[in-house]
Amino acid sequence: MNNSFLISDSEVLNSDYYKNFIRVNSGKGNLKIHAYAASEALPVSGLKVVISSLIENKKVVFYEGYTDASGMIETLSLPAPKLSFDNLSVPLTVSYDIDASYQGESIPTTFHINMYDGVCVVQNINYVPGGVYGS
């Protein structure tokens, strides 16, 4: 991962940019990944998923792992802006990118998601064997 930093690196955890990110995003949102093929008929086990966010022009990887036998990655907790009940304005959000690949073959779409405090987001990923994706 060129110009990427893992969230587990002490350099990231001790940096001012990460500490500021966590201060602004002190809440937690949840994310589930569902990977499938054949119009959701077949789960895709072993799909590699990388979840990252751009923090002060640095790509920070929050998660890297694989889908299970049912094509799922269950409930990942990610930082999100704390939900405020002070007013009725639109809730604040933080953006993450999801990149996926299967056996070295990248899925050409980067999924952009917004995380909200206390909300579970489900991201479906349709894998097409052989990489023939529609436009």
Backbone as ProteinMPNN parsed JSONL, in Angstrom:
{"seq_chain_A": "MNNSFLISDSEVLNSDYYKNFIRVNSGKGNLKIHAYAASEALPVSGLKVVISSLIENKKVVFYEGYTDASGMIETLSLPAPKLSFDNLSVPLTVSYDIDASYQGESIPTTFHINMYDGVCVVQNINYVPGGVYGS", "coords_chain_A": {"N_chain_A": [[0.834, -1.176, 0.0], [1.001, 1.849, -1.107], [1.959, 4.946, 0.231], [0.199, 4.622, 2.374], [-1.037, 4.173, 5.676], [-1.151, 2.029, 8.43], [-3.643, 1.678, 10.909], [-2.794, 0.515, 13.23], [-0.148, 1.182, 13.515], [2.261, 2.691, 15.553], [3.23, 5.193, 14.909], [1.088, 6.403, 13.596], [-0.946, 6.291, 15.576], [0.122, 7.947, 17.554], [0.267, 10.377, 16.33], [-0.455, 13.854, 15.69], [-2.421, 14.415, 13.772], [-4.029, 12.092, 13.789], [-4.899, 12.008, 16.455], [-6.41, 14.353, 16.506], [-8.369, 13.642, 14.617], [-9.692, 11.557, 16.013], [-10.626, 13.0, 18.192], [-12.508, 14.68, 16.974], [-14.137, 12.728, 15.917], [-15.495, 11.114, 17.974], [-17.533, 9.355, 18.414], [-19.113, 6.178, 17.535], [-19.652, 4.244, 14.673], [-21.133, 1.46, 12.979], [-20.175, -1.132, 10.692], [-21.06, -3.488, 8.252], [-20.088, -5.953, 5.938], [-21.166, -7.467, 2.973], [-20.494, -9.835, 0.714], [-21.056, -11.093, -2.491], [-21.899, -13.226, -5.311], [-23.388, -13.925, -8.531], [-25.982, -12.591, -8.576], [-26.602, -12.295, -5.805], [-26.881, -14.949, -5.102], [-24.732, -16.59, -4.452], [-22.465, -16.682, -1.801], [-19.369, -14.914, -1.363], [-16.574, -16.129, -0.26], [-13.522, -15.271, 1.321], [-12.961, -12.846, 0.109], [-10.939, -10.08, -0.138], [-10.868, -7.219, 1.862], [-10.34, -3.789, 2.281], [-10.466, -1.104, 4.411], [-10.413, 2.33, 4.56], [-9.552, 5.744, 5.403], [-9.158, 9.114, 4.433], [-7.048, 11.173, 6.048], [-6.048, 14.281, 6.719], [-4.702, 14.346, 4.179], [-3.479, 11.864, 4.251], [-3.657, 8.451, 3.72], [-5.253, 6.387, 5.82], [-5.418, 3.164, 6.976], [-7.992, 1.431, 8.381], [-8.985, -1.102, 8.621], [-8.212, -4.36, 7.493], [-8.988, -7.284, 5.972], [-10.703, -10.47, 5.47], [-13.657, -11.84, 3.909], [-15.949, -14.13, 5.479], [-17.072, -17.613, 5.391], [-19.728, -17.261, 4.736], [-19.669, -15.058, 3.195], [-19.456, -12.695, 4.577], [-18.37, -9.903, 6.549], [-18.536, -9.271, 9.755], [-19.908, -6.687, 11.66], [-17.955, -4.186, 12.105], [-16.482, -1.71, 14.061], [-16.249, 1.723, 13.669], [-14.707, 4.965, 13.911], [-16.799, 7.836, 14.281], [-18.471, 11.018, 13.945], [-19.731, 12.284, 16.999], [-23.125, 11.908, 17.81], [-25.362, 14.563, 17.995], [-27.901, 15.961, 19.94], [-28.674, 18.509, 20.057], [-29.756, 20.132, 18.092], [-31.828, 20.151, 15.136], [-30.441, 19.731, 12.82], [-28.747, 18.323, 9.938], [-27.11, 15.274, 10.648], [-23.621, 15.018, 11.524], [-20.974, 13.462, 9.651], [-18.47, 10.997, 8.787], [-16.259, 10.027, 6.197], [-15.418, 6.935, 4.623], [-13.42, 4.723, 2.635], [-13.89, 1.759, 0.776], [-12.107, -0.825, -0.491], [-11.867, -3.677, -2.557], [-10.794, -7.023, -3.331], [-10.379, -10.141, -5.049], [-8.669, -13.05, -4.846], [-6.389, -11.741, -5.844], [-7.45, -10.264, -7.928], [-8.624, -7.154, -8.533], [-11.597, -5.453, -7.609], [-13.176, -3.141, -9.608], [-14.398, -0.918, -8.46], [-14.305, 1.576, -6.001], [-15.815, 1.722, -2.986], [-17.595, 4.254, -1.445], [-18.392, 5.254, 1.723], [-20.437, 6.704, 4.271], [-20.142, 7.243, 7.689], [-22.114, 7.231, 10.6], [-22.72, 8.13, 13.969], [-23.77, 5.546, 16.066], [-25.142, 4.153, 14.087], [-25.656, 1.38, 11.91], [-24.117, 0.507, 9.007], [-24.606, -1.251, 6.012], [-22.7, -2.672, 3.567], [-22.985, -3.884, 0.405], [-21.214, -5.99, -1.771], [-20.808, -6.826, -5.002], [-19.393, -9.424, -6.606], [-17.994, -10.187, -9.67], [-17.033, -12.919, -11.37], [-14.071, -13.184, -13.291], [-14.041, -10.543, -13.894], [-15.849, -9.005, -15.497], [-17.474, -6.294, -15.552], [-20.399, -4.298, -15.544], [-21.162, -1.06, -16.902]], "CA_chain_A": [[0.0, 0.0, 0.0], [1.848, 3.01, -1.262], [1.478, 6.125, 0.953], [-0.852, 4.231, 3.291], [-0.588, 3.94, 7.039], [-2.044, 1.163, 9.187], [-4.114, 2.268, 12.147], [-2.065, -0.108, 14.34], [1.201, 1.734, 13.6], [2.391, 3.67, 16.633], [3.421, 6.496, 14.278], [-0.247, 6.95, 13.348], [-1.657, 6.453, 16.85], [0.715, 9.046, 18.316], [0.342, 11.596, 15.511], [-1.429, 14.912, 15.962], [-3.549, 14.316, 12.845], [-4.932, 11.022, 14.23], [-5.512, 12.438, 17.718], [-7.443, 15.312, 16.14], [-9.429, 12.863, 13.965], [-10.438, 10.857, 17.06], [-11.307, 14.023, 18.997], [-13.663, 15.115, 16.183], [-14.966, 11.538, 15.645], [-15.46, 10.352, 19.229], [-18.617, 8.379, 18.404], [-18.849, 4.921, 16.833], [-20.612, 3.699, 13.728], [-20.823, 0.069, 12.667], [-20.177, -1.486, 9.277], [-21.088, -4.899, 7.862], [-19.813, -6.177, 4.522], [-21.79, -8.663, 2.411], [-19.954, -10.062, -0.63], [-21.796, -12.154, -3.171], [-21.831, -13.352, -6.769], [-24.6, -14.502, -9.138], [-27.183, -11.879, -8.096], [-26.737, -12.6, -4.375], [-27.133, -16.371, -4.897], [-23.548, -17.255, -3.923], [-21.571, -15.861, -0.984], [-17.974, -14.93, -1.786], [-15.671, -16.325, 0.874], [-12.135, -14.944, 1.024], [-12.818, -11.555, -0.568], [-10.122, -9.178, 0.676], [-11.49, -5.916, 2.031], [-9.512, -2.781, 2.936], [-11.263, 0.074, 4.758], [-9.488, 3.422, 4.857], [-10.061, 7.109, 5.378], [-8.129, 10.119, 4.161], [-6.929, 12.091, 7.177], [-5.028, 15.279, 6.399], [-3.996, 13.874, 2.983], [-2.822, 10.581, 4.505], [-4.587, 7.329, 3.684], [-5.095, 5.573, 7.025], [-6.164, 1.917, 6.859], [-8.619, 1.069, 9.651], [-9.263, -2.542, 8.65], [-7.832, -5.183, 6.347], [-9.36, -8.653, 6.297], [-11.362, -11.293, 4.455], [-15.006, -12.298, 4.209], [-16.034, -15.494, 5.985], [-17.707, -18.6, 4.501], [-21.031, -16.757, 4.297], [-19.445, -13.833, 2.433], [-19.689, -11.562, 5.477], [-17.5, -9.379, 7.601], [-19.536, -8.83, 10.728], [-19.856, -5.541, 12.545], [-16.729, -3.451, 12.405], [-16.753, -0.427, 14.69], [-15.389, 2.764, 13.104], [-14.955, 6.287, 14.467], [-17.77, 8.698, 13.612], [-18.778, 12.174, 14.784], [-20.726, 12.043, 18.045], [-24.462, 12.392, 17.483], [-25.773, 15.665, 18.858], [-29.345, 16.17, 19.984], [-28.855, 19.93, 20.338], [-30.582, 20.777, 17.078], [-32.402, 19.224, 14.158], [-29.695, 19.8, 11.569], [-28.267, 17.059, 9.398], [-26.022, 14.758, 11.479], [-22.275, 15.01, 10.965], [-20.55, 12.154, 9.169], [-17.092, 10.852, 8.329], [-16.236, 9.153, 5.019], [-14.443, 5.856, 4.502], [-13.369, 4.037, 1.344], [-13.772, 0.305, 0.838], [-11.541, -1.45, -1.694], [-11.987, -5.128, -2.459], [-10.174, -7.854, -4.367], [-10.572, -11.577, -4.85], [-7.551, -13.819, -5.394], [-5.514, -10.831, -6.58], [-8.201, -9.514, -8.94], [-9.286, -6.013, -7.906], [-12.915, -5.013, -8.054], [-12.839, -1.805, -10.101], [-15.125, 0.145, -7.774], [-14.052, 1.911, -4.611], [-17.09, 2.068, -2.369], [-17.475, 5.376, -0.514], [-19.477, 5.184, 2.697], [-20.459, 7.687, 5.343], [-20.452, 6.632, 8.979], [-22.825, 8.049, 11.57], [-22.696, 7.599, 15.327], [-24.894, 4.706, 16.444], [-25.822, 3.592, 12.913], [-24.973, 0.266, 11.249], [-24.157, 0.591, 7.548], [-24.342, -2.523, 5.338], [-22.191, -2.467, 2.207], [-22.998, -5.064, -0.452], [-20.193, -6.001, -2.818], [-21.117, -7.836, -6.011], [-18.2, -9.89, -7.299], [-18.266, -10.82, -10.965], [-15.846, -13.696, -11.754], [-13.5, -12.814, -14.581], [-13.941, -9.093, -13.962], [-16.686, -8.378, -16.516], [-18.406, -5.436, -14.817], [-21.177, -3.381, -16.36], [-20.871, 0.355, -16.639]], "C_chain_A": [[0.876, 1.235, 0.0], [1.198, 4.23, -0.597], [0.286, 5.82, 1.843], [-0.237, 3.947, 4.649], [-1.606, 3.066, 7.744], [-2.396, 1.814, 10.511], [-3.363, 1.703, 13.352], [-0.636, 0.422, 14.49], [1.268, 2.789, 14.694], [2.6, 5.076, 16.081], [2.078, 7.187, 14.028], [-0.936, 7.257, 14.67], [-1.14, 7.641, 17.659], [0.747, 10.367, 17.559], [-0.746, 12.591, 15.909], [-2.642, 14.781, 15.049], [-4.528, 13.226, 13.257], [-5.636, 11.416, 15.531], [-6.626, 13.447, 17.452], [-8.637, 14.607, 15.49], [-10.306, 12.178, 15.014], [-11.191, 11.85, 17.944], [-12.591, 14.476, 18.277], [-14.651, 13.96, 15.974], [-14.958, 10.614, 16.865], [-16.601, 9.349, 19.354], [-18.196, 7.119, 17.661], [-20.008, 4.584, 15.905], [-20.195, 2.273, 13.418], [-20.965, -0.191, 11.174], [-20.194, -2.995, 9.135], [-20.852, -4.963, 6.359], [-20.491, -7.484, 4.111], [-21.3, -8.799, 0.969], [-20.65, -11.262, -1.259], [-21.503, -12.14, -4.671], [-23.173, -13.912, -7.24], [-25.877, -13.907, -8.545], [-27.569, -12.274, -6.671], [-27.008, -14.076, -4.1], [-25.958, -17.079, -4.223], [-22.719, -16.315, -3.057], [-20.144, -15.98, -1.498], [-17.103, -14.96, -0.533], [-14.257, -15.962, 0.45], [-11.936, -13.678, 0.207], [-12.027, -10.638, 0.363], [-10.751, -7.789, 0.672], [-10.527, -5.005, 2.791], [-10.378, -1.546, 3.153], [-10.313, 1.169, 5.205], [-10.232, 4.759, 4.866], [-8.889, 8.05, 5.128], [-8.148, 11.131, 5.306], [-5.748, 13.017, 6.902], [-4.097, 14.793, 5.283], [-3.173, 12.61, 3.202], [-3.887, 9.489, 4.511], [-4.295, 6.437, 4.885], [-6.012, 4.358, 6.9], [-6.662, 1.506, 8.246], [-8.873, -0.427, 9.757], [-8.766, -3.172, 7.357], [-8.123, -6.622, 6.737], [-10.141, -9.31, 5.167], [-12.773, -11.677, 4.898], [-14.978, -13.751, 4.654], [-16.762, -16.404, 4.977], [-19.067, -18.143, 3.99], [-20.91, -15.44, 3.526], [-19.577, -12.565, 3.267], [-18.43, -11.156, 6.241], [-18.476, -8.729, 8.565], [-19.077, -7.621, 11.519], [-18.479, -5.04, 12.942], [-17.135, -2.104, 13.004], [-15.744, 0.596, 14.184], [-15.711, 4.111, 13.738], [-15.928, 7.095, 13.602], [-18.023, 9.906, 14.514], [-19.896, 11.835, 15.778], [-22.051, 12.666, 17.633], [-24.862, 13.458, 18.492], [-27.282, 15.815, 18.783], [-29.675, 17.637, 20.253], [-29.754, 20.623, 19.332], [-31.065, 19.729, 16.089], [-31.691, 19.284, 12.823], [-29.256, 18.396, 11.137], [-27.102, 16.555, 10.255], [-24.678, 14.812, 10.756], [-21.884, 13.59, 10.593], [-19.061, 12.176, 8.871], [-17.107, 9.825, 7.203], [-15.114, 8.122, 5.108], [-14.519, 5.298, 3.089], [-13.208, 2.551, 1.591], [-13.253, -0.172, -0.51], [-11.581, -2.952, -1.488], [-11.266, -5.811, -3.606], [-10.418, -9.312, -4.021], [-9.47, -12.318, -5.599], [-6.68, -12.948, -6.316], [-6.199, -9.984, -7.634], [-8.989, -8.391, -8.258], [-10.671, -5.793, -8.484], [-12.759, -3.538, -8.411], [-13.534, -0.644, -9.397], [-14.578, 0.332, -6.367], [-15.386, 2.375, -4.042], [-16.845, 3.174, -1.346], [-18.675, 5.316, 0.431], [-19.338, 6.32, 3.7], [-20.866, 6.971, 6.626], [-21.078, 7.669, 9.898], [-22.759, 7.357, 12.924], [-23.961, 6.774, 15.589], [-25.634, 4.043, 15.3], [-24.983, 2.442, 12.35], [-25.201, 0.386, 9.744], [-23.84, -0.797, 6.992], [-23.9, -2.205, 3.915], [-22.202, -3.794, 1.47], [-21.928, -4.906, -1.514], [-20.509, -7.158, -3.75], [-19.837, -8.183, -6.76], [-18.607, -10.595, -8.577], [-16.999, -11.577, -11.375], [-15.36, -13.311, -13.151], [-13.469, -11.312, -14.818], [-14.747, -8.429, -15.049], [-17.78, -7.586, -15.8], [-19.119, -4.518, -15.795], [-20.828, -1.951, -16.022], [-22.124, 1.095, -16.26]], "O_chain_A": [[1.43, 1.607, 1.035], [0.024, 4.515, -0.834], [-0.562, 6.69, 2.047], [0.918, 3.538, 4.758], [-2.806, 3.33, 7.666], [-1.547, 2.429, 11.157], [-3.305, 2.354, 14.395], [0.019, 0.138, 15.493], [0.421, 3.681, 14.753], [2.192, 6.052, 16.711], [1.944, 8.395, 14.221], [-1.453, 8.357, 14.863], [-1.911, 8.273, 18.381], [1.208, 11.374, 18.095], [-1.81, 12.212, 16.397], [-3.77, 15.007, 15.486], [-5.737, 13.398, 13.099], [-6.834, 11.181, 15.685], [-7.672, 13.402, 18.1], [-9.786, 14.939, 15.781], [-11.532, 12.216, 14.913], [-12.295, 11.55, 18.398], [-13.635, 14.635, 18.91], [-15.856, 14.184, 15.867], [-14.479, 9.482, 16.798], [-16.633, 8.57, 20.307], [-17.055, 7.008, 17.211], [-21.175, 4.631, 16.292], [-19.027, 1.918, 13.577], [-21.765, 0.445, 10.487], [-19.443, -3.701, 9.808], [-21.355, -4.13, 5.604], [-20.398, -8.487, 4.819], [-21.644, -7.988, 0.109], [-20.808, -12.309, -0.63], [-20.944, -11.186, -5.214], [-23.996, -14.326, -6.423], [-26.746, -14.637, -8.069], [-28.734, -12.55, -6.387], [-27.336, -14.43, -2.967], [-26.157, -18.058, -3.503], [-22.309, -15.253, -3.526], [-19.751, -17.028, -2.011], [-16.925, -13.953, 0.151], [-13.832, -16.303, -0.654], [-10.852, -13.457, -0.334], [-12.405, -10.443, 1.518], [-11.116, -7.256, -0.376], [-9.968, -5.397, 3.815], [-10.953, -1.006, 2.208], [-9.507, 0.972, 6.114], [-11.367, 4.874, 4.404], [-7.767, 7.795, 5.567], [-9.129, 11.846, 5.506], [-4.597, 12.582, 6.858], [-2.874, 14.823, 5.418], [-2.267, 12.317, 2.421], [-4.891, 9.589, 5.216], [-3.237, 5.813, 4.968], [-7.224, 4.498, 6.74], [-5.873, 1.266, 9.16], [-8.968, -0.964, 10.861], [-8.884, -2.595, 6.276], [-7.574, -7.127, 7.716], [-10.229, -8.781, 4.059], [-13.051, -11.819, 6.088], [-14.096, -14.513, 4.259], [-17.029, -15.996, 3.847], [-19.514, -18.585, 2.931], [-21.912, -14.786, 3.239], [-19.787, -11.482, 2.722], [-17.558, -11.975, 6.529], [-19.153, -7.759, 8.227], [-17.941, -7.579, 11.991], [-17.923, -5.423, 13.971], [-18.038, -1.442, 12.494], [-14.535, 0.375, 14.256], [-16.867, 4.376, 14.07], [-15.885, 7.045, 12.373], [-17.811, 9.825, 15.724], [-20.878, 11.181, 15.426], [-22.097, 13.805, 17.168], [-24.714, 13.269, 19.699], [-27.867, 15.799, 17.701], [-30.799, 17.973, 20.625], [-30.438, 21.59, 19.667], [-30.733, 18.55, 16.211], [-32.271, 18.927, 11.797], [-29.385, 17.426, 11.884], [-26.194, 17.327, 10.562], [-24.608, 14.67, 9.535], [-22.404, 12.627, 11.158], [-18.464, 13.242, 8.72], [-17.876, 8.864, 7.245], [-14.02, 8.401, 5.599], [-15.554, 5.389, 2.429], [-12.485, 2.132, 2.495], [-13.884, 0.05, -1.543], [-11.358, -3.443, -0.381], [-11.141, -5.263, -4.701], [-10.635, -9.67, -2.863], [-9.356, -12.224, -6.821], [-6.293, -13.363, -7.408], [-5.583, -9.071, -8.183], [-9.916, -8.656, -7.493], [-10.89, -5.928, -9.687], [-12.259, -2.761, -7.598], [-13.268, 0.513, -9.723], [-14.406, -0.636, -5.627], [-16.004, 3.307, -4.557], [-15.981, 3.041, -0.479], [-19.825, 5.326, -0.007], [-18.241, 6.827, 3.937], [-21.817, 6.189, 6.639], [-20.641, 8.817, 9.967], [-22.745, 6.129, 13.0], [-25.077, 7.242, 15.362], [-26.671, 3.421, 15.528], [-23.755, 2.519, 12.316], [-26.338, 0.367, 9.273], [-22.904, -1.448, 7.456], [-24.621, -1.557, 3.156], [-21.506, -4.73, 1.865], [-21.755, -3.83, -2.086], [-20.483, -8.321, -3.348], [-19.268, -7.345, -7.459], [-19.456, -11.487, -8.568], [-15.99, -10.949, -11.697], [-16.158, -13.138, -14.072], [-12.933, -10.853, -15.827], [-14.358, -7.353, -15.502], [-18.85, -8.108, -15.485], [-18.523, -4.023, -16.751], [-20.26, -1.673, -14.966], [-22.076, 2.298, -16.002]]}, "name": "protein", "num_of_chains": 1, "seq": "MNNSFLISDSEVLNSDYYKNFIRVNSGKGNLKIHAYAASEALPVSGLKVVISSLIENKKVVFYEGYTDASGMIETLSLPAPKLSFDNLSVPLTVSYDIDASYQGESIPTTFHINMYDGVCVVQNINYVPGGVYGS"}
